[in-house]
Amino acid sequence: MNPVPRNDVPRNDVPRNDAGVGELNVDEPLIVAHEPAAPSEDLLALARDHGVDTWFWGDAGAQIQVSRITLLAVLDALGVAAATAADVANSRRDVVLAPWRRLLPPVVVLQHGAAAGLPVHARQGASVAVWLICEDGSRRDLPQQDEWWDTHNIDGVTVSRRIFGIPSDLPLGWHMLHAETAGSVASASLVITPRHLDNPPALDGRRAWGLMAQLYSVRSSRSWGIGDFADLADLAAIGGAQYGAGFVLVNPLHAAAPAPPVEPSPYLPTSRRFFHPIYLRIEDVPEYDYLPADDRAQIESLAQRMYAANSDPDRLDRDATYGAKLEALALIHAVPRRAAREQQFAAFRARGGEALEDFALWCALTEKFEPDAPEWDVQPSGPRSVFALGQKAALADRIEFHSWLQWLCDDQLESAQCSALKAGMSLGIVHDLPVGVQARGADAWTLHDVLAAGVTVGAPPDMFNNQGQNWSQPPWHPGHLAETGYAAYRDMLRSVLRHAGGIRVDHVLGLFRLWWIPAGASPTQGTYVHYDHEALIGILALEAQRAGAIVVGEDLGVFEPWVRDYLVERGIFGTSILWFERYNGVPLAPELYRQQCLTSVNTHDLPPTTGYLAGDHVTLRESLGILGRPVAEERALDAAEQGAVLQLARERGLLTDAVAPVQKTAEVQTTAEVQKTVEALYALTALTPSSLLGVALVDAVGERRTQNQPGTVDEYPNWRVPLAGPDGRPVLVDDLPTNERFAALVRAIDGIR
């Protein structure tokens, strides 16, 4: 995602009684005035109580007030009534009284080793028993420590708050709290998270460099026009065994539509819990070996046709590849599985449980019904709806097929990670987690109970885009997520981390707050909504630690300084991009970079370094009409910024004046001196103390073309550019062992490390 400015309004982590107009007495009725057109003080207070910001910093440094219309729409998406002054008054009362109306809080998330008090609300004078069932099945009775004698009258019952002690010696994990009083019982999840995410043993105290690749673009002679899981395994094996790489960071590999056409952006998946069968290597499915002769011949014919696409240097055709693979997979699926394989598949389905069944059901329904079919909009929606349940039996075969595809993905991802580790990689595959999912996709349908309706997420106006951005993704509903014990969030993380040495979290600041945009509004008409970052970051650290993985947060942009400090405290790596790291406008000295960080020269939202040095990002944005200033001014500013970084490389003895061309012609950019400039820039990152160094595969082979131009959809072929060299010819995985550019770039880094 693009760097975006962050609001520095402090979060209200607990409900407030101070509305700015006097004390709120929740036990007496309020007399409220007619709601004016501008936000009233009570409406502003209600928004803040629900973690909704009421102003933000504009791109020119001005403080911008969020409109009343936006506040009402966002509060409505949160399920908070605020249309009238009476609604606001009642909702403000609910904020204070909500915890008094329940025996236990919905969920408790604590750091390991922290003793805490558990608030329990029950009829005054009634006995209360509270106990804990640990993840290992053991039971602990919790002692009452205190009772608050300030009471509230809830539906005619006087309720008091008792505090029960949660012991500090609980192990990491997911435990269950239980309480009982006067015939009422309640349960809640208790999650004990690491104070600090430990590095995997293979990385602890060591530095690792790794490749950053867009897998779909990385083809081999055996690919079907798109890079696949076998190509990933080979890329990891070559990178680890031959070049000494410690990891391969790949684009999100999450599921798209179950059949063509598919969304090209890997950052807009239909689900973040399941994977895209387009990445399957057909010939590696074990049942392929047992195909009848005619079926095998048919698949071989498909393969030969798709092999030809590997030589296309211009454009990837996902739809053609996916269509051919689905045709082949249907034939392989008909082959009877051996008894052991059948048991393994049954175990996979059992482990996947309801989530896998629901996803497969969505896939089957999507094959049968058009996206605008009225059945999708009948309420209630989702996998438990009358519509879905009525179709389930008839679609059993297709549900089984799509479950089988996920099993194959799981198997081939496991093989890729095993290949990476066997090749000597310290981490192996590092997966990428996007911000969200499609608004009408599988997760939006199956998880609608924990997603907010009527809003999407994006970014406010900034220096990169003065219209802001709408990423067209429904956000987590912070309250509903907590009410369900963060189960959907946990399960998503477990899926991504199952066969991974790490996870990169795109826009990790979204775990603190997200820019919500009401439906039908422009991105300029949104506001920030806050999340319980203690819970979200804690659970992320817990699941990563259990998987033996690292977490890299993409924390680019302008934000409150405490956010990065907090991520460091919790053991979450940050991200540094050479072009962006500055202090008071001056490039940051390499020794001042963060140690707990993934540092690289560029990112997938910029051109490869060769193209960046040539100013391709300016040329492209000018051609698309999305420059924020006159082109001459933009080029002058860009040249000055590049020149400052190149001068730093000269000062460190990595570059001579004879090299380092800045924004010269394309012909000059393909010369050896540009390669030396790229090598010098990567050598500069190797001077930093950062534990992780990222090497973009596009830079390693001399690719120049941009993979993604933010702010565009079809104006530029985003996510559809195959990997090629400086001569424009495709570079295949087969070519990497003898690619001299690749070897020279690795030598430049190793010479510093």
TIPA-52432 format. One record per residue (C-alpha): residue number from 1; x, y, z. Coordinates in steps of 0.05 Angstrom, whole numbers, plus 5000, padded with zeros to 4 digits. Each point is the difference from the previous one (the first is absolute). Example, Ala and Ser with C-alpha at 12.3 -4.5 7.8 and 13.67 -1.06 7.14 Angstrom:
BEGIN
     n      x      y      z
     1   5246   4910   5156
     2   5027   5069   4987
This chain:
BEGIN
     n      x      y      z
     1   5000   5000   5000
     2   5021   5072   4991
     3   5028   5038   5060
     4   4943   5042   5028
     5   4998   5053   5055
     6   4977   4978   5069
     7   4958   5038   5049
     8   5030   5011   5068
     9   4935   5004   5039
    10   5008   4957   5063
    11   4957   4938   5003
    12   4946   4996   5053
    13   5011   4929   5023
    14   4944   5001   5052
    15   4931   5032   4997
    16   5000   5072   5022
    17   4949   5038   5039
    18   5028   5068   4980
    19   4960   5025   4941
    20   5031   5069   5003
    21   4934   5029   5026
    22   4997   4973   5070
    23   4992   4933   5036
    24   4958   4945   4971
    25   4955   4967   5052
    26   4979   4934   4970
    27   4950   4985   5055
    28   4956   5061   4985
    29   4963   5018   4936
    30   5032   5054   4958
    31   4966   5060   4969
    32   5032   5012   4932
    33   4992   5056   4950
    34   4985   4996   4926
    35   5061   4974   4961
    36   5033   5056   4961
    37   5028   4991   4930
    38   5072   5000   5025
    39   5023   4944   5046
    40   4976   5013   5070
    41   5047   4992   5059
    42   4962   4938   5020
    43   5007   4970   4931
    44   5075   5015   5000
    45   5006   4968   5069
    46   4961   4938   4977
    47   5046   4993   4940
    48   5062   5004   5044
    49   4971   4950   5049
    50   4995   4950   4942
    51   5070   5013   4976
    52   4978   5044   4942
    53   5045   5061   4987
    54   4964   5066   4992
    55   5056   5035   4963
    56   5063   4984   4962
    57   5061   5034   4972
    58   4993   5021   4927
    59   5057   4993   4950
    60   5017   5074   5009
    61   5006   4993   5075
    62   4931   5029   5015
    63   4954   4969   5052
    64   4937   4977   4964
    65   4934   4989   5036
    66   4963   4936   4982
    67   4930   5016   4975
    68   4937   4982   5037
    69   4978   4958   4941
    70   5064   4959   5003
    71   4995   4990   5075
    72   4928   4977   4994
    73   5017   4951   4945
    74   5060   4971   5036
    75   4962   4993   5066
    76   4943   4966   4962
    77   5051   4950   4971
    78   5022   4987   5072
    79   4927   4987   5019
    80   4995   5063   5042
    81   4935   5040   4995
    82   5015   5074   4992
    83   4948   5027   4951
    84   4966   5045   5051
    85   5020   5035   5064
    86   4960   4949   5039
    87   5038   4944   4964
    88   5066   5032   5018
    89   4980   5007   5073
    90   4977   4927   5004
    91   5062   4975   4965
    92   5044   5039   5048
    93   4964   4967   5058
    94   5011   4932   4967
    95   5075   5013   4996
    96   5004   5005   5075
    97   4948   4947   5018
    98   5021   4947   4949
    99   5052   4966   5045
   100   4951   5001   5059
   101   4950   4960   4959
   102   5045   4940   4991
   103   5030   4951   5049
   104   5068   4997   4965
   105   5034   5043   4948
   106   4998   4970   4930
   107   5074   4985   4998
   108   5063   5013   5041
   109   5068   5007   4967
   110   5060   5005   5046
   111   5076   5000   4993
   112   5036   4940   5029
   113   5020   5009   5073
   114   4950   5055   5014
   115   4953   4992   5059
   116   4934   5033   4986
   117   4932   5012   5031
   118   4940   4970   4965
   119   4937   5044   5006
   120   4937   4959   5013
   121   4931   5032   5005
   122   4945   4966   5039
   123   4940   5015   5044
   124   5023   5034   5063
   125   5008   4950   5057
   126   4995   4938   4956
   127   5056   4949   5003
   128   5043   4993   4938
   129   5047   4944   4980
   130   5053   5012   4947
   131   5048   4948   4973
   132   5048   4990   4943
   133   5009   4941   4954
   134   5070   5003   4971
   135   5017   4978   4930
   136   5029   4935   5027
   137   4933   4984   5034
   138   5021   5016   5071
   139   4954   5042   5045
   140   5015   5058   5046
   141   4950   5034   5046
   142   5010   5075   5001
   143   4997   5037   5067
   144   4959   5063   5010
   145   5045   5058   5017
   146   4954   5059   5008
   147   4930   5027   4990
   148   4982   5068   4974
   149   4943   5029   5040
   150   4981   5050   4946
   151   4941   4964   4970
   152   4953   5009   4941
   153   4927   4984   4993
   154   4993   4954   4940
   155   4928   4984   4981
   156   4978   5006   5072
   157   5059   4960   5028
   158   5055   5030   5041
   159   5066   4976   4970
   160   5068   5006   5032
   161   5069   4987   4971
   162   5047   4948   5031
   163   5073   4991   4982
   164   5028   4930   4994
   165   5074   4987   4995
   166   5030   4971   4936
   167   5066   4967   5020
   168   5065   5024   4968
   169   5029   4930   4988
   170   4952   4979   4945
   171   5033   4970   4938
   172   4995   5031   4931
   173   4937   4979   4964
   174   4925   5001   4994
   175   4963   4986   5065
   176   4927   5006   5021
   177   4971   5039   5058
   178   4934   4978   5031
   179   4955   5034   5050
   180   4935   4979   5035
   181   4952   5038   5044
   182   4927   4989   5018
   183   4990   4952   4943
   184   5033   5044   4949
   185   5064   4976   4966
   186   5048   5034   4952
   187   5065   4983   4964
   188   5054   5041   4968
   189   5067   4988   4967
   190   5063   5017   5038
   191   5060   5008   4954
   192   5070   5003   5030
   193   5048   5030   4949
   194   5075   5009   4999
   195   5028   5065   5028
   196   5051   4996   4944
   197   5000   4956   4938
   198   5064   4959   5002
   199   5041   4991   4937
   200   5002   4929   4973
   201   5064   4965   5023
   202   5029   5000   4930
   203   4996   5076   4997
   204   5016   5018   5072
   205   5062   5044   5001
   206   5011   4992   4925
   207   4986   5042   4939
   208   4964   4972   4940
   209   4987   5026   4930
   210   4944   4975   4957
   211   4966   5007   4933
   212   4936   5039   4991
   213   4960   4973   4942
   214   4932   5004   4967
   215   4989   4925   4992
   216   4950   5005   4943
   217   5053   5036   4958
   218   5056   4949   5014
   219   4992   4946   4948
   220   5040   4938   4981
   221   5001   4958   4938
   222   4948   4955   5033
   223   4953   5054   5023
   224   4931   5007   4969
   225   5011   5074   4984
   226   4998   5021   5074
   227   5052   4987   5054
   228   4977   4944   5047
   229   5015   4965   5065
   230   5053   4956   4967
   231   5033   5062   4972
   232   4999   5028   5071
   233   5035   4937   5026
   234   5052   5005   4945
   235   5011   5074   5012
   236   5011   4987   5073
   237   5047   4942   4986
   238   5042   5041   4952
   239   4999   5062   5044
   240   5019   4960   5062
   241   5049   4948   4976
   242   5036   5040   4946
   243   4995   5072   5023
   244   4993   4994   5075
   245   4932   5033   5007
   246   4964   4990   5066
   247   4928   5010   4976
   248   4954   5014   4942
   249   4946   5052   5011
   250   4943   4990   4951
   251   4937   5038   4983
   252   4934   4978   5032
   253   4981   4931   4974
   254   4928   5004   5024
   255   4939   4974   4964
   256   4965   5038   4944
   257   4936   4981   4964
   258   4990   4925   4991
   259   5000   5007   4924
   260   5022   5053   4949
   261   4997   5059   4995
   262   5043   5013   5062
   263   5022   5064   5033
   264   5073   5013   4981
   265   5020   5036   5064
   266   5026   4951   5053
   267   4984   5054   5051
   268   4926   4995   4986
   269   4985   4926   5012
   270   4933   4968   5011
   271   5026   4967   5064
   272   5061   5009   5045
   273   4990   4931   5031
   274   5007   4957   4937
   275   5047   4996   4940
   276   4996   5009   4925
   277   4999   4934   4960
   278   5029   5038   4941
   279   5068   4989   5033
   280   4994   4924   5000
   281   5051   4961   4959
   282   4955   4951   4964
   283   5053   4947   4988
   284   5018   4998   5074
   285   4931   4976   5022
   286   5013   4926   5018
   287   4936   4975   4964
   288   5028   5029   4935
   289   5043   4938   4994
   290   4938   4955   4999
   291   4960   5036   4947
   292   4969   4959   4944
   293   5039   5008   4935
   294   4948   5043   4966
   295   4994   5048   5059
   296   5075   5004   5007
   297   5007   5017   4926
   298   4947   5054   5008
   299   5038   5032   5058
   300   5066   4995   4963
   301   4968   5036   4942
   302   4977   5055   5047
   303   5070   5004   5030
   304   5034   5007   4933
   305   4953   5058   4982
   306   5014   5034   5067
   307   5075   4989   4996
   308   5000   5046   4940
   309   4974   5056   5044
   310   5065   4998   5040
   311   5036   5034   4943
   312   4951   5059   4998
   313   5039   5060   5027
   314   4943   5049   5001
   315   4938   4978   5038
   316   4978   4944   5046
   317   4933   4968   4986
   318   4973   4974   5066
   319   4933   4982   4971
   320   5029   4955   4947
   321   5046   4966   5049
   322   4946   4990   5052
   323   4950   4973   4950
   324   5050   4949   4974
   325   5020   4978   5070
   326   4929   4992   5023
   327   4986   4956   4939
   328   5060   4957   5017
   329   4984   4998   5074
   330   4929   4975   4985
   331   5030   4940   4964
   332   5050   4986   5055
   333   4946   5006   5053
   334   4963   4942   4968
   335   5059   4953   5013
   336   4988   4957   5061
   337   5047   5016   5058
   338   5041   4949   5036
   339   4976   4982   5070
   340   5054   5040   5033
   341   4986   5061   4957
   342   4926   4994   5014
   343   5013   4999   5074
   344   5045   5061   4994
   345   4946   5037   4962
   346   4948   4981   5052
   347   5046   5025   5055
   348   5011   5066   4963
   349   4925   5011   4993
   350   4990   4984   5074
   351   5054   5048   5020
   352   4972   5054   4953
   353   4932   4990   5032
   354   4943   5049   4990
   355   5045   5054   4970
   356   5023   4955   4943
   357   4930   4974   4988
   358   4972   5071   4997
   359   5054   5023   4952
   360   4989   4940   4954
   361   4925   5012   5003
   362   5011   5072   4978
   363   5044   4976   4942
   364   4946   4951   4978
   365   4945   5053   5005
   366   5042   5050   4962
   367   5008   4950   4943
   368   4924   4991   4998
   369   4974   5071   5010
   370   5020   5064   4966
   371   5030   5055   5045
   372   4937   5042   4993
   373   4951   4942   5012
   374   4945   5021   5048
   375   5013   4939   5045
   376   5065   5032   5025
   377   4962   5060   5028
   378   4945   4962   5037
   379   5007   5013   5074
   380   5025   4970   5044
   381   5060   4984   4958
   382   5060   4955   5010
   383   5012   4924   5005
   384   4945   4990   5052
   385   4946   5034   4958
   386   4940   4963   4972
   387   5027   5013   4930
   388   5068   4969   5014
   389   4974   4941   5040
   390   4949   4985   4946
   391   5055   4993   4948
   392   5051   4962   5042
   393   4978   4929   4986
   394   4995   5010   4925
   395   5070   5031   4999
   396   5034   4947   5043
   397   5045   4977   4943
   398   5024   5070   4985
   399   5010   5014   5074
   400   5044   4939   5003
   401   5038   5022   4937
   402   5016   5069   5028
   403   5021   4970   5067
   404   5045   4953   4960
   405   5032   5059   4965
   406   5017   5032   5067
   407   5031   4934   5022
   408   5044   5000   4939
   409   5021   5072   5014
   410   5017   4982   5071
   411   5041   4941   4977
   412   5040   5039   4948
   413   5012   5059   5047
   414   5028   4951   5051
   415   5046   4972   4947
   416   5024   5070   4981
   417   5017   5016   5073
   418   5036   4934   5008
   419   5041   5014   4937
   420   5018   5069   5028
   421   5024   4972   5066
   422   5037   4942   4969
   423   5037   5051   4956
   424   5027   5032   5063
   425   4952   5059   5007
   426   4993   5023   5072
   427   4927   5021   4991
   428   4975   4973   4934
   429   4936   5027   4971
   430   4974   5066   5028
   431   4927   5012   4981
   432   4967   5067   4989
   433   4934   5018   5035
   434   4958   5053   4964
   435   4957   5051   5036
   436   4933   4969   4982
   437   4957   4962   4951
   438   4951   5013   4944
   439   4934   5030   5021
   440   4960   4944   4966
   441   5049   4943   5010
   442   5003   4937   5042
   443   5023   5031   5065
   444   4951   5057   4993
   445   4945   4948   4994
   446   5023   4948   5051
   447   5025   5051   5052
   448   4948   5053   4991
   449   4984   4998   5074
   450   5069   5028   5018
   451   5007   5049   4942
   452   4970   5069   4998
   453   4947   5013   4947
   454   4989   5065   4963
   455   5073   5022   5002
   456   5066   4984   4966
   457   5072   5015   5018
   458   5051   5043   4966
   459   5045   5060   5013
   460   4987   5074   5009
   461   5027   5052   4952
   462   5076   5007   5002
   463   5058   5025   4959
   464   4998   4938   4956
   465   4926   5004   4985
   466   4960   5063   5017
   467   4934   4963   4989
   468   5016   4946   5050
   469   4993   4926   4986
   470   4943   4950   5006
   471   5025   4928   5004
   472   4928   4973   4994
   473   5009   4952   5059
   474   4952   4992   5059
   475   5036   5009   5067
   476   4998   4957   5061
   477   4945   5023   5048
   478   5041   5013   5063
   479   4943   4984   5048
   480   4975   4938   4965
   481   5071   4974   4992
   482   5008   5005   5076
   483   4932   4970   5013
   484   5021   4937   4962
   485   5067   4996   5037
   486   5040   5020   4938
   487   4990   4929   4973
   488   4996   5021   4927
   489   5063   5042   5006
   490   5037   4943   5035
   491   4979   4948   4949
   492   5022   5045   4943
   493   5069   5008   5031
   494   5006   4925   5012
   495   4984   4986   4927
   496   5053   5048   4974
   497   5053   4976   5050
   498   4987   4926   4992
   499   5058   4990   4951
   500   5039   5064   5009
   501   5063   5027   5032
   502   4969   5069   5005
   503   4944   5047   4982
   504   5001   5070   4973
   505   4940   5041   5022
   506   4982   5051   4947
   507   4982   5067   5031
   508   5012   4974   5071
   509   4975   5067   5026
   510   4931   4974   4982
   511   5003   4958   5063
   512   4999   5066   5037
   513   4950   5037   4958
   514   4970   5001   4930
   515   4972   5055   4956
   516   4926   4983   4992
   517   4962   5028   4940
   518   4924   4998   5000
   519   4967   4966   4940
   520   4991   5050   4944
   521   5047   5051   5030
   522   5068   5021   4973
   523   5064   4981   5037
   524   5004   5073   5023
   525   4935   4989   5040
   526   5026   4946   5047
   527   5029   4997   5069
   528   5045   4955   5042
   529   4970   4945   5042
   530   5044   4970   5055
   531   5011   4927   5018
   532   5024   4966   5063
   533   5072   4996   4977
   534   5021   4966   5065
   535   4956   4942   4981
   536   5015   4998   4925
   537   5075   5007   5006
   538   5001   4952   5060
   539   4962   4946   4962
   540   5045   5010   4939
   541   5062   4991   5044
   542   4969   4938   5034
   543   4984   4965   4935
   544   5067   5018   4969
   545   5038   4975   5061
   546   4962   4934   4998
   547   5017   4993   4926
   548   5074   5018   5012
   549   4993   5059   4952
   550   5019   5073   4997
   551   4952   5057   4988
   552   5018   5059   4955
   553   4953   5059   5002
   554   4997   5048   4942
   555   5003   5063   5043
   556   5014   5051   4946
   557   4970   5069   5002
   558   4988   5055   5051
   559   4972   4977   5067
   560   5005   5010   5074
   561   5072   4985   5025
   562   4974   4954   5055
   563   4973   4950   4948
   564   5069   4979   4977
   565   5024   4998   5072
   566   4942   4955   5018
   567   5014   4953   4941
   568   5073   4995   5022
   569   4979   4983   5071
   570   4957   4943   4974
   571   5054   4972   4954
   572   4968   5020   4934
   573   5050   5019   4945
   574   4991   5065   4963
   575   5013   5017   4927
   576   5050   5050   4972
   577   5006   5020   4927
   578   5064   5034   4981
   579   4967   5057   4961
   580   4952   5016   5057
   581   5047   4999   5060
   582   5015   5073   5016
   583   5011   5045   5060
   584   4985   5074   4991
   585   4998   4989   4925
   586   5069   4968   4998
   587   5012   4926   4984
   588   5009   4961   5064
   589   5070   4976   5014
   590   5000   4924   4993
   591   5025   4988   5071
   592   4938   5036   5026
   593   4951   4951   4969
   594   4961   4955   5046
   595   5028   4932   5018
   596   4932   4966   5006
   597   4982   5014   4928
   598   4995   4975   4929
   599   5040   5050   4959
   600   5000   5002   4924
   601   5011   5048   4943
   602   4930   5000   4973
   603   4929   4972   5005
   604   4949   4970   4952
   605   4964   5068   4996
   606   5062   5031   4968
   607   5034   4982   4935
   608   5060   4953   5004
   609   5063   5040   5018
   610   5022   5006   4928
   611   4933   5031   4982
   612   5000   5043   5062
   613   5068   5029   4983
   614   4973   5017   4931
   615   4940   5036   5030
   616   4950   4950   4972
   617   4953   5012   5059
   618   4995   5073   4981
   619   4990   4985   4926
   620   4946   4949   5014
   621   4962   5043   5049
   622   5003   5059   4952
   623   4972   4956   4944
   624   4943   4978   5045
   625   4985   5071   5024
   626   5011   4985   5074
   627   5060   5045   5015
   628   4989   5045   5060
   629   5043   5057   4971
   630   5026   5025   4932
   631   5044   4947   4967
   632   5062   5045   4997
   633   4994   5013   5075
   634   4989   4926   5013
   635   5061   4980   4960
   636   5043   5052   5034
   637   4978   4978   5069
   638   5010   4926   4983
   639   5069   5013   4971
   640   5020   5038   5062
   641   4976   4944   5046
   642   5035   4946   4958
   643   5063   5042   4997
   644   5003   5006   5075
   645   4997   4924   5009
   646   5052   4989   4945
   647   5045   5051   5033
   648   4995   4961   5065
   649   5022   4938   4962
   650   5060   5039   4972
   651   5019   5025   5070
   652   5001   4928   5024
   653   5046   4980   4943
   654   4948   4957   4965
   655   4993   5042   4938
   656   5045   5043   4956
   657   4980   5064   4963
   658   5008   4962   4935
   659   4942   4956   5018
   660   4931   5016   5030
   661   4961   5028   4940
   662   4937   5035   5023
   663   4940   5001   4954
   664   5039   4991   4935
   665   4973   4968   4937
   666   4977   4928   4997
   667   5061   4982   4959
   668   5046   5024   5054
   669   4959   4965   5053
   670   5017   4932   4971
   671   5075   5009   5005
   672   5047   4969   5050
   673   5006   5066   5038
   674   4927   4997   5020
   675   5010   4929   5025
   676   5057   5026   5042
   677   4954   5054   5028
   678   4948   4948   5019
   679   5053   4958   5033
   680   5026   5061   5038
   681   4930   5016   5026
   682   4992   4929   5026
   683   5069   5003   5030
   684   4978   5063   5036
   685   4942   4962   5032
   686   5051   4947   5022
   687   5035   5054   5041
   688   4938   5005   5044
   689   4992   4960   5064
   690   4934   4972   4975
   691   4991   4926   5014
   692   4964   4988   4934
   693   5020   5026   4931
   694   4953   4993   4942
   695   5024   4992   4928
   696   4946   5011   4948
   697   5004   4945   4947
   698   4985   5052   4947
   699   5064   5036   5020
   700   5040   4936   5001
   701   4984   4986   4927
   702   4997   5071   4973
   703   4925   5008   4989
   704   4978   5072   4990
   705   4924   4998   4996
   706   4954   5018   5057
   707   4957   4944   5030
   708   4948   5046   5030
   709   4982   5073   4993
   710   4958   5021   5061
   711   4938   5040   4983
   712   4986   4960   4936
   713   4961   4938   4982
   714   4999   4986   4926
   715   5035   5064   4978
   716   5065   4960   5010
   717   5008   4924   4998
   718   5010   4995   5075
   719   5022   4931   5026
   720   5003   4973   4928
   721   5073   5014   4982
   722   5043   4937   4992
   723   5072   4999   5024
   724   5049   5022   4946
   725   5071   5024   4994
   726   5028   5066   4975
   727   4992   4977   4928
   728   4926   4988   5010
   729   5005   4925   4992
   730   4968   4955   5053
   731   5044   4976   5057
   732   4980   4931   5023
   733   5016   4964   5065
   734   5043   4954   4958
   735   5044   5059   4982
   736   5015   5024   5071
   737   5057   4953   5018
   738   5042   5030   4943
   739   4975   5071   5003
   740   5061   5044   5008
   741   4961   5061   5022
   742   4970   4960   5056
   743   5068   4974   5022
   744   5032   5069   4997
   745   4945   5031   5042
   746   5008   4946   5053
   747   5076   5010   4999
   748   4989   5075   5012
   749   4958   4985   5062
   750   5045   4945   5026
   751   5061   5045   4992
   752   4970   5046   5052
   753   4965   4950   5046
